[in-house]
């Protein structure tokens, strides 16, 4: 156990799931009264998304990997305070927590074995990035703010990654069209999101069910969109201090945090829907500053997911199945892909 000057998200989640406290005062006020000494409040989460573990295909958004390290309730670095000044709707306080992520996304047309240019299908593209994010509680809502920098194009190593993976999976085709991928371009994004945890909740017979609406905005040369939706969950009452698993952006929000009694088993059912109004998607619009392959994107995109998480003590394994509506003209059907997350608490 170690002392903290601020309160960790573990304690925050406790209060998020306590309606009695929320009725008496704001969530932020309640958290300031909680002892800032929580065990095992760091999390390391490995996330893998792929269409082959969902719809069994190999196209469009075909793969995403992300590794995230949370240090909850830790003193904030100087550059985190700069983000607070840039976004007026986000405030730093004693509840603020920080995380860092590294990830890579791959996008391909339908026929990965065709070495020719496919003008009617989406561009070949890859995205390699790093992110720094903050979570904070103000009154009775939770805000998140994430800054992402990276690169799109050959420097993102998409060709090498996909060929390596396919070479180790029996029966997988060899991707042959990466020479047509988007050109190298620096990537920058800033994302803000607000959640109202368990705006609707119900405790009955040792179970908890809840609904959490959210809304957000992302701006940058990779993505620019506004999003809104809601997530839903059901869990045994002693597993209520869990948040939805982390996902690869764009996706429904989640921190991946979980607190359950030591050496006990628990489970957690979750689902959600989100709509996005998309102004910019580099993986469909093509490069920002140079000519490249592009397609006509759809400005409204819908995601829906459902999943389950199993937790034992300090480890949690989750799987979610995601449906994403068609993203561009000529895409004849939506995408189905799976997301697997392994979270470790220490």
C-alpha positions in Angstrom: 0.0 0.0 0.0 1.2 3.5 -0.8 -0.1 6.9 0.1 -1.3 9.3 -2.6 -1.9 13.0 -2.6 -4.9 12.5 -4.8 -7.6 9.9 -4.9 -7.3 7.0 -7.4 -9.9 5.9 -9.9 -10.5 2.8 -7.8 -12.0 5.0 -5.1 -13.7 7.1 -7.8 -15.4 3.9 -9.1 -16.6 3.1 -5.6 -18.4 6.4 -5.4 -19.7 6.2 -9.0 -21.6 3.0 -8.0 -23.0 4.5 -4.7 -26.4 6.2 -5.4 -26.8 7.1 -1.7 -23.7 9.2 -1.7 -24.5 10.8 -5.0 -27.9 11.9 -3.7 -26.4 13.7 -0.7 -23.7 15.7 -2.5 -21.8 15.8 -5.7 -19.5 13.0 -6.7 -16.5 15.3 -6.6 -17.3 16.4 -3.0 -17.7 12.8 -1.9 -14.4 11.8 -3.4 -12.6 14.5 -1.5 -13.7 12.8 1.7 -12.3 9.4 0.8 -8.9 8.4 2.2 -6.3 8.7 -0.6 -4.7 5.4 0.1 -5.7 2.5 -2.3 -3.8 -0.7 -3.0 -2.9 -1.9 -6.5 -4.0 1.2 -8.4 -1.9 0.7 -11.5 -3.2 -1.1 -14.6 -1.5 -2.5 -17.7 -4.0 -3.4 -20.5 -3.2 -5.3 -23.7 -5.9 -4.8 -26.4 -6.2 -6.7 -29.7 -8.9 -6.0 -32.3 -9.2 -8.0 -35.5 -11.9 -8.9 -38.0 -10.8 -12.5 -38.1 -11.9 -12.9 -34.4 -15.3 -11.3 -35.2 -16.8 -11.7 -38.7 -14.0 -14.0 -40.0 -13.1 -11.5 -42.8 -9.9 -9.7 -43.7 -10.8 -6.2 -44.9 -11.5 -2.6 -44.0 -10.5 -2.1 -40.4 -8.7 -5.3 -40.2 -6.5 -5.0 -37.1 -5.8 -2.8 -34.1 -3.4 -3.3 -31.2 -3.0 -1.1 -28.2 -1.0 -1.3 -24.9 -2.1 1.1 -22.1 -0.5 1.9 -18.8 -2.5 3.7 -16.1 -1.0 5.3 -13.0 -4.1 6.4 -11.2 -4.0 9.3 -8.7 -0.4 10.0 -9.5 1.1 13.6 -9.6 0.6 14.9 -13.1 3.4 15.7 -15.5 3.8 19.4 -16.6 2.5 18.7 -20.2 -0.7 17.4 -18.7 -1.4 20.8 -17.1 -0.9 22.3 -20.6 -3.8 20.2 -21.9 -6.0 21.6 -19.1 -5.4 25.1 -20.4 -6.2 24.2 -24.0 -9.6 22.7 -23.3 -11.8 24.9 -21.1 -14.4 22.1 -20.4 -11.7 20.0 -18.7 -10.5 20.8 -15.2 -7.7 19.2 -13.1 -8.5 18.4 -9.5 -7.7 15.8 -6.8 -9.5 13.1 -8.7 -7.4 13.4 -12.0 -5.6 10.3 -13.2 -3.3 9.8 -16.2 -2.5 7.0 -18.7 -0.2 6.4 -21.7 -0.9 4.2 -24.8 1.0 2.8 -27.8 -0.9 1.4 -30.7 -1.1 0.4 -34.4 -4.1 0.2 -36.7 -4.3 -1.5 -40.2 -6.8 -0.9 -42.9 -7.1 -2.8 -46.2 -9.5 -3.3 -49.2 -11.6 -6.4 -49.5 -9.1 -8.3 -51.7 -5.8 -8.3 -50.0 -4.3 -10.7 -52.6 -4.8 -8.3 -55.5 -1.5 -6.4 -56.2 -3.3 -3.9 -58.5 -4.7 -0.5 -57.4 -8.3 -0.9 -56.4 -9.9 2.6 -56.9 -13.4 1.5 -55.9 -12.3 0.2 -52.5 -10.8 1.8 -49.5 -7.1 2.7 -49.4 -4.4 0.5 -47.9 -3.2 2.4 -44.8 -1.6 2.0 -41.4 -1.4 4.2 -38.3 1.3 4.0 -35.6 0.7 6.3 -32.6 1.3 7.2 -29.0 -1.3 8.8 -26.7 -1.4 10.5 -23.3 -4.8 10.8 -21.6 -6.4 12.2 -18.5 -9.5 11.3 -16.5 -11.1 13.6 -14.0 -14.3 13.9 -12.0 -16.1 17.2 -11.7 -19.5 17.4 -9.9 -21.3 14.2 -11.1 -19.7 13.6 -14.5 -16.4 12.1 -15.7 -14.3 13.9 -18.4 -11.5 12.4 -20.4 -9.0 14.2 -22.6 -6.5 12.4 -24.9 -3.7 13.8 -27.1 -2.4 11.5 -29.8 0.7 11.9 -32.0 1.9 9.4 -34.6 2.4 8.7 -38.3 0.2 7.4 -41.2 1.9 5.7 -44.1 4.8 3.3 -44.7 6.6 4.6 -41.6 3.7 3.1 -39.6 5.0 -0.4 -40.5 1.6 -1.8 -41.6 3.0 -3.9 -44.4 5.6 -5.6 -42.2 3.1 -6.2 -39.4 0.4 -7.7 -41.6 2.8 -9.9 -43.6 4.4 -11.2 -40.4 1.1 -12.1 -38.8 -0.3 -13.7 -41.9 2.9 -15.8 -42.3 2.3 -17.4 -38.9 -1.4 -18.1 -39.4 -2.2 -21.2 -41.5 -4.2 -20.5 -44.6 -3.9 -16.8 -44.4 -3.4 -15.0 -47.7 -0.3 -13.0 -48.4 -1.3 -9.2 -48.6 0.1 -7.9 -51.9 -1.2 -4.3 -52.3 0.7 -2.4 -49.7 2.7 -0.5 -52.4 -0.6 1.5 -52.9 -0.9 2.6 -49.3 -1.3 6.2 -48.2 1.9 8.3 -48.1 3.8 9.2 -44.9 2.1 12.0 -42.9 2.5 13.1 -39.3 -0.7 12.5 -37.3 -2.1 14.7 -34.5 -5.5 14.4 -32.6 -7.1 15.8 -29.5 -10.1 14.0 -28.1 -12.5 15.0 -25.4 -15.3 12.9 -23.9 -17.8 13.3 -21.1 -19.7 10.5 -19.3 -22.5 10.5 -16.8 -21.7 7.2 -14.9 -24.8 5.1 -14.3 -27.2 7.9 -14.9 -29.8 5.1 -14.6 -29.0 2.3 -12.2 -30.8 -0.5 -10.5 -29.7 -2.8 -7.6 -31.8 -5.9 -7.0 -31.2 -9.3 -5.5 -27.4 -8.9 -5.4 -27.1 -7.6 -8.9 -26.4 -4.2 -10.4 -27.5 -2.9 -13.8 -26.8 0.6 -15.2 -26.7 2.8 -18.2 -24.1 5.5 -18.9 -24.6 8.1 -21.6 -21.6 9.8 -23.2 -20.7 12.5 -25.7 -17.5 13.7 -27.2 -15.5 15.4 -29.9 -12.2 14.5 -31.7 -10.3 16.9 -33.9 -7.2 16.3 -36.0 -5.9 15.4 -39.4 -6.5 11.7 -38.8 -10.1 11.9 -37.4 -12.4 14.7 -36.8 -15.9 13.7 -35.5 -18.5 14.3 -32.9 -19.9 11.2 -31.1 -22.7 10.4 -28.7 -24.0 7.1 -27.3 -24.6 5.0 -24.2 -23.2 1.9 -22.6 -25.0 -0.6 -20.5 -23.8 -3.2 -18.0 -24.9 -6.0 -15.6 -22.7 -7.5 -12.9 -22.9 -9.1 -9.5 -23.0 -6.4 -6.8 -19.5 -7.1 -5.5 -18.1 -6.6 -9.0 -19.7 -3.2 -9.4 -16.3 -1.4 -9.2 -15.4 -2.1 -12.8 -15.3 0.1 -15.9 -15.7 -1.0 -19.6 -12.6 -2.4 -21.3 -10.3 -0.1 -23.2 -10.9 0.0 -27.0 -9.0 1.3 -30.0 -10.3 4.7 -31.1 -12.8 5.5 -32.5 -14.8 3.4 -30.0 -17.1 3.6 -27.0 -15.2 4.8 -23.9 -13.7 2.7 -21.2 -10.8 2.9 -18.8 -10.3 -0.8 -18.2 -10.2 -0.2 -14.5 -11.5 -3.0 -12.2 -11.5 -3.4 -8.4 -12.8 -6.7 -6.9 -12.0 -8.4 -3.6 -8.7 -10.2 -3.5 -8.6 -13.8 -4.8 -12.2 -13.8 -5.9 -13.8 -14.5 -9.3 -16.3 -12.1 -10.9 -17.9 -11.4 -14.3 -19.3 -8.4 -16.1 -21.7 -8.1 -19.1 -21.5 -4.9 -21.1 -23.0 -3.5 -24.3 -23.3 -0.1 -26.0 -24.3 1.9 -29.0 -22.6 5.0 -30.5 -23.2 7.3 -33.4 -20.5 9.5 -35.0 -20.8 12.5 -37.3 -17.6 12.3 -39.3 -16.0 15.3 -40.9 -12.5 13.8 -41.4 -11.2 10.2 -41.7 -7.8 10.0 -43.3 -8.2 6.3 -44.0 -11.0 7.1 -46.4 -10.3 10.8 -47.4 -6.7 10.1 -48.1 -3.6 12.2 -47.3 -4.2 15.7 -46.1 -1.3 17.5 -48.0 -0.6 15.3 -51.0 -2.6 13.4 -53.6 -3.5 9.8 -52.7 -6.1 7.2 -53.1 -9.4 8.2 -51.5 -13.1 7.1 -51.4 -16.3 9.0 -50.6 -16.9 8.5 -46.9 -20.3 8.3 -45.2 -20.7 11.2 -42.7 -22.8 9.1 -40.2 -21.4 5.9 -38.8 -22.9 3.6 -36.1 -21.1 1.2 -33.7 -22.8 -1.4 -31.6 -21.1 -3.8 -29.3 -21.7 -6.5 -26.7 -19.2 -8.4 -24.6 -18.3 -10.1 -21.4 -15.4 -9.8 -18.9 -14.1 -12.3 -16.5 -12.0 -11.2 -13.5 -10.0 -13.1 -11.0 -8.2 -11.0 -8.4 -5.8 -8.8 -10.2 -6.4 -10.0 -13.8 -9.3 -9.5 -16.2 -9.9 -11.0 -19.6 -12.7 -9.6 -21.8 -14.1 -10.1 -25.3 -16.4 -7.9 -27.3 -18.1 -8.3 -30.6 -18.5 -5.0 -32.5 -20.6 -4.1 -35.5 -19.7 -1.0 -37.5 -22.0 0.3 -40.2 -20.7 1.0 -43.7 -18.2 3.9 -43.7 -17.9 4.7 -47.5 -19.9 4.6 -50.7 -19.5 1.3 -52.4 -19.1 -0.6 -49.1 -21.9 -3.2 -49.5 -22.2 -4.2 -45.8 -21.0 -3.2 -42.4 -18.0 -4.7 -40.6 -18.0 -7.2 -37.7 -14.8 -7.5 -35.7 -13.8 -8.8 -32.3 -11.8 -7.1 -29.4 -9.9 -9.0 -26.8 -8.4 -7.3 -23.7 -6.2 -8.5 -21.0 -5.9 -6.2 -18.0 -3.4 -6.6 -15.0 -3.7 -4.6 -11.8 -0.7 -4.0 -9.6 
